[in-house]
Amino acid sequence: MNEHLPYRRNVAAVIFNPQGKIFIALRHDLAHEDIWSFPQGGVDHGETPETAIKRELLEEIGTDQIEIIDEYPQWLSYDFPTHIINNSFKGQYRGQTQKWFAIRFVGKDSDINLDKGIEKEFDTWKWIDISELATIKTGYKHNMYMQVAKYFEKYTQP
């Protein structure tokens, strides 16, 4: 039904702290459903994926204290549920195609500021063991999250 719509180009990050734990945050727009997410966002016209992920992390978690340490070898795509196509993206996109990055957080936890961005993306955040991801409610992105986490799991070693 939405096969004719394009995918929106997007970047996403699995952020690792020095102890090898990963960053996960409670989505502001889905907090009532207890949906957690990795930071992600659209790629602006003329922007490289590397530039986009750095900008998105500054906008969403309020810090640029990061280093890109790896990237998933290909773009991964997923379809939006119908209510998101109709409400969030006004019928423009069928889903997103994402370039995933492994990011090393090099700052202090106090550098993370969820209220710094123009639009509030997250209500709260935490560091978790990568094995905990399977038990956290991540909604329709769960399978992709598990695939990417497995690929980047080597960065959990401090």
C-alpha positions as CSV (number, residue, x, y, z in Angstrom):
1,M,0.0,0.0,0.0
2,N,2.9,2.4,0.7
3,E,5.4,0.7,-1.6
4,H,5.5,3.7,-3.9
5,L,6.8,6.0,-1.1
6,P,10.6,6.6,-0.7
7,Y,12.7,5.8,2.3
8,R,13.9,8.8,4.3
9,R,17.7,8.9,4.7
10,N,18.7,8.6,8.4
11,V,21.6,8.0,10.7
12,A,21.6,6.2,14.0
13,A,24.1,5.6,16.8
14,V,25.0,2.9,19.3
15,I,27.0,4.9,21.8
16,F,29.5,3.0,24.1
17,N,30.8,4.4,27.3
18,P,34.4,3.6,28.5
19,Q,33.0,0.6,30.5
20,G,31.4,-0.9,27.3
21,K,27.8,-0.1,28.2
22,I,25.4,1.3,25.6
23,F,23.3,4.5,25.7
24,I,19.5,4.1,25.5
25,A,16.9,6.8,26.0
26,L,13.2,7.0,26.7
27,R,11.5,8.6,23.7
28,H,9.6,11.8,24.7
29,D,6.8,11.2,22.2
30,L,6.4,7.6,23.2
31,A,7.1,7.8,26.9
32,H,3.5,6.8,27.7
33,E,4.3,3.5,25.9
34,D,7.7,3.2,27.6
35,I,9.5,3.0,24.3
36,W,13.3,3.4,24.4
37,S,15.5,4.3,21.5
38,F,19.0,4.9,20.2
39,P,19.7,8.5,19.0
40,Q,18.9,8.9,15.3
41,G,17.9,11.5,12.8
42,G,17.6,12.6,9.2
43,V,20.4,13.4,6.9
44,D,20.1,17.0,5.6
45,H,20.6,17.8,1.9
46,G,24.4,17.9,1.1
47,E,25.3,16.4,4.5
48,T,27.5,13.3,4.8
49,P,26.3,10.6,7.2
50,E,29.3,11.2,9.4
51,T,28.4,14.9,9.7
52,A,24.8,14.1,10.2
53,I,25.4,11.8,13.1
54,K,27.6,14.3,14.9
55,R,24.9,17.0,14.4
56,E,22.1,14.7,15.5
57,L,24.0,13.7,18.7
58,L,24.6,17.3,19.6
59,E,20.9,18.1,19.0
60,E,19.4,15.0,20.7
61,I,21.7,14.4,23.6
62,G,23.4,17.7,23.9
63,T,27.1,16.7,23.5
64,D,29.8,16.4,20.9
65,Q,32.0,14.4,23.2
66,I,32.0,11.5,20.8
67,E,34.3,9.6,18.4
68,I,33.0,7.5,15.5
69,I,34.7,4.1,15.9
70,D,32.9,2.0,13.3
71,E,29.9,1.9,10.9
72,Y,27.6,-0.9,9.9
73,P,28.7,-2.0,6.4
74,Q,25.4,-1.2,4.6
75,W,22.3,0.9,5.0
76,L,19.5,-0.8,6.7
77,S,15.8,0.0,5.9
78,Y,12.6,-0.5,7.8
79,D,9.0,0.5,7.2
80,F,7.0,2.8,9.4
81,P,3.7,1.6,11.0
82,T,0.8,3.2,9.2
83,H,0.0,5.7,12.0
84,I,3.6,7.1,11.8
85,I,3.5,7.5,8.0
86,N,0.2,9.4,8.3
87,N,1.0,11.5,11.4
88,S,4.7,12.1,11.8
89,F,5.8,12.3,8.2
90,K,2.5,13.3,6.5
91,G,2.6,10.5,4.0
92,Q,6.0,11.4,2.5
93,Y,8.0,8.3,3.4
94,R,7.3,4.6,3.8
95,G,10.1,4.2,6.3
96,Q,13.8,5.0,6.8
97,T,17.0,3.7,5.4
98,Q,19.7,4.1,8.1
99,K,23.5,4.3,8.3
100,W,24.4,3.0,11.7
101,F,27.5,4.1,13.6
102,A,29.3,2.8,16.7
103,I,30.2,5.8,18.8
104,R,32.6,6.0,21.7
105,F,31.5,8.5,24.3
106,V,34.6,10.4,25.5
107,G,32.9,12.9,27.9
108,K,31.5,12.8,31.3
109,D,27.9,11.7,32.0
110,S,27.2,15.3,33.0
111,D,28.0,16.4,29.4
112,I,24.8,14.7,28.3
113,N,21.9,17.2,28.2
114,L,18.6,16.0,26.8
115,D,17.1,19.6,27.0
116,K,19.7,21.2,24.8
117,G,18.0,20.6,21.4
118,I,15.3,22.5,19.6
119,E,12.8,19.7,20.0
120,K,12.9,17.3,23.0
121,E,13.6,13.8,21.8
122,F,14.1,12.0,25.1
123,D,12.8,12.2,28.6
124,T,15.6,10.2,30.4
125,W,18.5,8.0,29.5
126,K,20.7,5.3,31.0
127,W,23.7,3.1,30.3
128,I,22.9,-0.6,29.9
129,D,24.7,-3.8,29.2
130,I,24.2,-4.7,25.6
131,S,22.6,-8.0,26.7
132,E,19.8,-6.0,28.3
133,L,18.7,-4.6,25.0
134,A,16.7,-7.7,24.2
135,T,14.4,-7.1,27.2
136,I,13.9,-3.3,26.7
137,K,10.8,-2.1,24.9
138,T,12.0,-0.6,21.6
139,G,8.8,-1.0,19.5
140,Y,8.9,-1.7,15.8
141,K,12.6,-1.1,15.6
142,H,13.5,-4.0,17.9
143,N,14.7,-6.5,15.2
144,M,17.0,-3.9,13.6
145,Y,18.3,-2.8,17.0
146,M,19.2,-6.4,17.8
147,Q,20.9,-6.9,14.4
148,V,23.0,-3.7,14.9
149,A,23.8,-4.5,18.5
150,K,25.1,-7.9,17.6
151,Y,27.4,-6.4,14.9
152,F,28.8,-3.8,17.3
153,E,29.0,-6.1,20.3
154,K,32.8,-6.2,20.1
155,Y,32.9,-2.6,21.5
156,T,31.5,-3.7,24.9
157,Q,35.0,-4.6,26.1
158,P,36.3,-1.7,28.2
